[in-house]
């Protein structure tokens, strides 16, 4: 076993020595360069359980789950300005109390969501994640778990793996991941995929009614998982991709924006979901492009045209998933090469990010898919009946859509920059999303 998997321990039962250090991967370094206090890079996971948890027992098992995945027990190591890398320092245990229990009140859920968007766990203390446990009041006897992580260090699927381990330790029931859904084998040949040009700057999400305060807003909703004909060449992910594109094209038309190609960033995660799952930022990003004319559907949706759009989208997403490329592309790997001090690379990265703003994708759609773990906390607390995720929504994108399915329901989170949209705008976008998701079910052969 390597030092990365099991850092050095100080004290009885293990060797004494300085904590092991791991250089920041490319994704972590780029994120670290571009941190902003106004719009923290947080990922939020919200898990709803039908029953109540014992607080002391949950705190104990969650700490044990962290120890069983030691790569999460990391903090940013200090270093001089002229160092050539940021480094993670792996620790023997948490530096801070990770699990907290906010006092119950009528708006406890809202306050917990606000904290998940506004306050990132610091990189200076291990682990860069916190778990808030909110007991629902009123007629409900349920519990809501709010996991918030600093996206510079971790992503949602990695933290969900930690929570699944904690659920197994707490409830004593098997929380092994379910087998992934069977997909149609084989990827389309690149020359058969009709992909619009990506050279033109993509559309931006049109401004709605911005709010005076900075930060992110969030709206969550629960919908039916969209139906699709048996043997369809497209997946639910393709339906969600088309839904997001049509939602934004409709929104931009309503706000008088000039038609431009839409580009939607899609994370692709090839990691296993078992106990050996690599912990960190493990997704690679690809971009799906739509030409303006593809998204000009008649007011009464034509089923045949919708079916054609879904099949074209499936060809594009399958082709992109099959391409072997670095997580952020070859340019980011070159930009983070440790040939000059990391502080110099940070300044260059921030400058390039500002310059590349007009070419940043229109939005990000992160479809977690079917939650692979039961998240079963035993007889008293029960099994998760809803799980929401949300990804950061900084400008220039300013809007992200994150979806997951649990217990046969689709859980959708819209997250936006308040400098772009208001809560009322978010509610309208939610209505458009629901309308077009239903439209993807009505397509021709």
N, C-alpha and C positions, 0 to 999 in steps of 0.2 A: 504494500500500500504506500502511496506517495504522501509527501508532506502536505500536498494540497488537499487530499482527502482527510487526513488526520493531522492537524497542526500540533506542534510541540506543546506539551502540557507542563505547567509549573506546579509542583507540589507532589504529594505522595501518589504513587502509582504510575508515574510517568517521568520521562526525562525533563530536565530543566534546561531551558534555553530561550532565546528570543523567539517571538511569534514568527511563523513562516510568512513570507511575502509573495504575492502574485502580481505581476504587471497587469494593469488595466487592459482588458481586451479592447478592440477597436470601437465597438458600440459604446462601451462605458466611457472611453476617453472623449469621444466626440460629444456625448451628452454632458460630461463634466465641464468641457470647455464652454458650453452654451447655457449654463444654468442662469435662471432669472428668478429673483425673489417675487416679482409681481405675478408670475404664472409658474408655480413650482411643477417640476416633472414628477408627478405622483401617478401611481396606478392604484385604483381602488377596487376592492372585491367586497361584495355585500352578500352574505349567506344567511338565508332565513330558515330557521328551525322551528318545528311546531311546539317544542317543549322547552323546559328550562334546564340550565347547566349549573352544576356546583362550581362556584367561582374558584375555590382553592384547588380543586382537582383539575380544572381546565388549565389554570396557570402552570401547574406541575407538568401536565402532559405536553403542553405546548413547548415548554422549555426543553423537555426531553426530545420532542420532535426536532427542535433546532439542532440538538447535539447529534441526532441521527443523520442529519444532512449538514455536516460541518462547514460546507462551502458557503452557507448563508451567514455564518458567524464571522463577519468581516467588517473592517472599518478602514477608512482611508488613512494610509500611513503618512506621517509628516515627512517633509523633505525640503531641501534648499531650493531656491528659485531656479537654479541652473540644472536641476535633475532632468534626466531625459525621459522619464516615465512617471506617471502616477502609479502607485502600488496599493493593492489591498493587503492589509495586515490581518491574518487569520487568528482568531482568538479561541480560548478554551471554553468560553461561555459568554452569555450576554453581558454587556457593559451597563445596560439600563433595564428597568422593568418593562418588558415588552407588552404584557397583557394588562389592560386597565378596564375598570368598570365604572363608567360615568354614572353619576346619580340619575335615577329615573325622573323624567319630567315629560310633559305633554309633547314637547318638540324634540325629544332626545334623538329620534332618527334624523331629523333635519340637521341638528347640530353636528351629529357624527358625520353625515355626508359633507357638510361644509368643511369640517376639519380635514377630511380625506382629500379635498380639493385644494385647500389653502395652506396646509402645514405639512411639509415633507419631513419624514424622519431624517435626522442629520446623518451625513456620511461619516462623521467623526466618532460615532459610537456604534458598536456592534450589537445586534444586527440592524441594518437600515430598514426596519419594518416594525410596525406596531399592530396590535390586535385590540380593538375596542369591543366590549361585549355589552350590548344594550338589551335590557329586558323590556319587551313591549308591555304597555299598560292597557287599561280598559278591558274589553272582553277577551282579547287575545292573551294566551299564556305562552306566547312564543318568545324566541330570542333571535336577535340579529347580530351576526359577527361582522365587524368592519375591519378588513385587513387593508392597511395602507403601506405601500412600499415606495422607496425612492427609486425611480426608474433608471437612474444612473447605474444602479447596482443590480436590479432585479426586474423580472417581468411577471405578469399575472400567472401564467401556467406554472412557473417555478414555485411561486408562493402557494398556489393551490395544492401542489404536491406536498408541501409542508403541512398544510391544514389536513389533508387526507391522512397523513401519518398520525397527526394529533387525534383525529377522529377514531382511528383504529385503537390507539392507546387508551382513549377515554371510554369508548363503548365496548371494547373487547370483541368487535365484529370485523370481519374481513372487509377492508376498503381497497382491495386491489382494483386496478383500472379495468374497465370493460374492454373487450376487443374492439379495435377501431372499425368503423363501418367499411364494408367491402366496396371498393371502387371498381369501375370498369377498367381493366388492365390496358396499359399502353398509352403513350402520350402522342398527340398529333405531331406530324412532321412540321417543322418550322415553316416551310414554304407554303403549306396549306392554310396557314393562319392569316386571315385578313386583319391586319392591325393598323389603325390610323397612325399617321406620323406623330412622333413625339418631339419634333424640333420646335414647334410653336409653343409659346408660353401657354399653360393651361388656364382654364377658367378659375376664377376665385369665387368663393361663396359671397354672394352679394350682401352688403351691409343691411341689417334690419334696423332695430332701434337700440343702439348700444346703451349700456348702463354706465353710470359715472364711476363705479368702483372697478378696479382691475380684478384679475383672477378668472376663474372658470365657473360656469353654471352647469347644472346637471338635471336631466329629467330621465326617469326610468319608467318603463312600461312593460306589460306582459301581453303577448299576442299568441295566436295559434301558430304552430310550426307550419309553414306553407306546404300544401299538398303538391305533388308532381306525379305525372303519369308513370306507371311502372315501366322500368327499362329506359327512362329518359336519359339522354346523353349529358344532361346537366345536373348539377347537385343543388342542394339547398344553399350552399355558399354562392353559387352562381345566381340564384334567385335574389339573394340578399345584395349581391353586387349590382344587379340590374335595378333593384328597388332603390338603392342609394343613389345611383346615377340619375334615375328618372325623378326622384325627389328633388335633387339639387338643380336639375335642368328646369323643372317646374318653378322652383323657388326663384331662380335667376331670371326666368322670363317674367314672373310677376313683378320683379324689382327693376326691370328695364335693362338688365345687363346684356352686353353684346355677346352673341353666341361664340363660344370658343370650345375647343376640345376639353373634355373632362378627363382628368387623370386621378385615379383612386389608388392609393397605396394599400397593399394587402400584405400583412405579415404571414409568412409561411413557417411552420414549426414542424421539424422532422424528428424531434426528440422522442424517445420512449417515455412512457408515463409511469414506469415502475420505480422501485426504490433507487435504482441507479441513474435516474434522470439527472442530467447535468443542471446544476442550479446556477442561475445568473440570467443574462439576457441572451436567449437562445434562438430567437427568430431571425429570419432574413426577410428583407423587404423587397417586394416587387411592385410594379405599377401597371395597372390595367387602364387602357386608354379607350375613350368613346368619342367618336366624331359627333359634331353637333346635329347632323342630319339623322343619325341613328336614334337620337332621343326625342325627335319631334314626332311623337305618336299622336294620333287624333284624340280628341277629347273623350270619345267613347272608344276605349282601347280595342284595337283590332287583334283578335286572338292569333291570327296567322303571323302578323308582324311581331307580336310579343314572343311567340315561339321561335321565330328566326333570330331575334335579338338574344334570347337565352342561349341558343345553340352557338352563336358566334362568341358570346361571352365565355362559354364553356371551353371552346377551342383556345381562347386566349389565356384563360387561367391555367389550363392544363399545360400549355406550352411554357408558361412562365415558371410553374412549379417544377418542371423537369430540367430547367437550366441550372447548372452548378455554378454558383457565383458567390463571392464574399457577402457577408450580411448587409453591408451598406454599399457594396460595389467596390470596384478596383480603386477608384479615386480616393475613397476614405482610407483604404489600407495604405496607400502611398502617403496620404496626409499625416497619418499617425506613426510613420516610421521614426524610430528614436534616433535621428541623426543630429538634431539640434535640441536645445532645452525645451521642455514641455511648455513653458510659459510663452515661448515664441510661437510654438505651434498653436497654442490657444488663441493668441491674437489673430493669427492667420486664419484659423478655422472660423472665428466669429466674423471676420471680415468677408470671407467667402460665403458664409451663410447669409449674411445681409445681401450681398450681391446676387446670390442665387434665389432670393426670395420670389421673384416673378416666375421662376421655373419650378418652384415647389409644387407638389401635387395638390389638387383641389381639396381633397379630404383623405382621411384614413378610415378604412373599414376593417375592423379586427373581429373576425368570427371565430370564437373559441370552439364552436361546435357543441356537440353533446358533451356535457360534463362527464368525464370518464370515471369518476369516483362516486360511490354512493354517498359519501360524506355523512355516514351513519354514526351518530353519537350515542347509540344505545336506546334502551327502552324509554327512559324519562325524557330525553331531549329529542330523540327521533332523527329522521333522515331529512336532509335539505330538500325543501320544496321550491326554492327559488334561489338563483345565483346570478347576480349582476356584476359585470366588470365595467370599468371605464378607463380609457386611455387619455393621456394629456392632450389638450386642445389649444396649444399656443398658436399665435399668429406666425406666419401668414396663412396657415390653413384655417385655424380658428374654429374648426368643427371636427369631431370624431364620432364615429358610430361603432359601438361594440356590442356584439350579440353572443348569446350562449343559450343552450337549451337544457332544461332540467324538468323531470317529471312530465315530459310530453308537451311542455310549453316553451315558447321563445321569449327570452328576456333581453330587452333592448335598452341600451343606455345611449342617450345623446348628450354629448358634453361639448361645451362651446366656450369661446373667449368672450368675456363680457364687453370687450371693446368692439365686438362684431355684432353680437346678438343679445336679446333679452330673454327672459323666461317665456314671455308671450310668443316670441319668435320660435323658441324651442318647442312650444306646444303645437304651433302650426306645422313645423317640420315633422313632428311626431305623427300628426294626422296625415300628412302627405306620405310618410313612410308606410303607415298602415294601409292607405289606399293603394299604393303601387305594389305593396307586398301581396295584397289580395289579387291584384291584376295579373301577377305572374302565375297564378294558379289557372287562369283562363287563357289557355293558348291552344293553338291548332296542333295537328299531328306533326 
